[in-house]
Amino acid sequence: MNDSLVAQSAPAEKMDPGGLLTDRTVKMRTRDVHVFYGPKEALKGIDLDIGDREVTALIGPSGCGKSTYLRCLNRMNDYIEGIRVEGRIELDGRDVYDKSLDVVQLRAQIGMVFQKPNPFPKPIYENVAYGPRIHGLAKNRAELDEIVEGSLRKAALWEEVKDRLDQPGTGLSGGQQQRLCIARAIAVNPEVVLMDEPCSALDPIATAKIEELIDELRANYTIVIVTHSMQQAARVSQRTAFFHLGDLVECGETEQIFTTPREQRTQAYITGRFG
């Protein structure tokens, strides 16, 4: 079943997708978020809460708006020409699009890990030290060393690289490079970590390590992950949001979404009838 057929078969009256939280602490709140690429509407009024210190997975077919939504959360869409974002997005109650807000500081609070590992062409140590250094998080080299080691340990990479910190990060394997990028993101003490298909370029063994790491990191960070793998969403997340054609179709506890979805389009997607 293709997208157009699913769209035609969808009920005319839109169900409440269940994106709002009442039973736990909300870290990020988005209300009536619309995104336009020129005249094309890519997101259609998204109301979604991101729970504190848990993993929220965003799933849906290609082009459904999940990565666009993710990039709204830390204003990465600012770099795209011709894009317009409407609505309200809050981090701890503060509008992230407030004109007085320092966007550099926002992106330190809301870190991002991209689809393909993108370490800087610098030594492993400098990849992790770069953020803390520019944000003034260390008073001296000893404190910087401590941050670098701590971040690499949290990213489950320290034991593999501790004897070659002066070697290029680009010389690591793909999975190690992605863990280095995670270490780089958490080195500046973010509150939220966004992950845009962080395992899509990795082999199954490296993917398993990243998934295990995500499960460990949620004790200290709020994580939002875009994934094409429904199995991955089921393994790593506590809540799952299903996007389709720019709409948030359904959101809920991950187990409920995958076992007893309320919406016909969700059922069709998770059973492989389209996507």
Secondary structure as UniProt FT lines:
FT   HELIX           3..9
FT   STRAND          26..37
FT   TURN            38..39
FT   STRAND          40..51
FT   TURN            52..53
FT   STRAND          55..59
FT   TURN            62..63
FT   HELIX           66..73
FT   TURN            74..75
FT   HELIX           76..79
FT   TURN            81..82
FT   STRAND          83..91
FT   TURN            92..93
FT   STRAND          94..95
FT   TURN            96..97
FT   TURN            99..100
FT   HELIX           103..109
FT   STRAND          110..113
FT   HELIX           124..134
FT   TURN            135..136
FT   HELIX           141..154
FT   TURN            155..156
FT   HELIX           158..161
FT   TURN            162..163
FT   TURN            165..166
FT   HELIX           169..171
FT   HELIX           174..186
FT   TURN            187..188
FT   STRAND          192..196
FT   TURN            198..201
FT   HELIX           204..217
FT   TURN            218..220
FT   STRAND          222..226
FT   HELIX           230..236
FT   STRAND          239..244
FT   TURN            245..246
FT   STRAND          247..253
FT   HELIX           254..259
FT   HELIX           264..270
FT   TURN            271..272
//
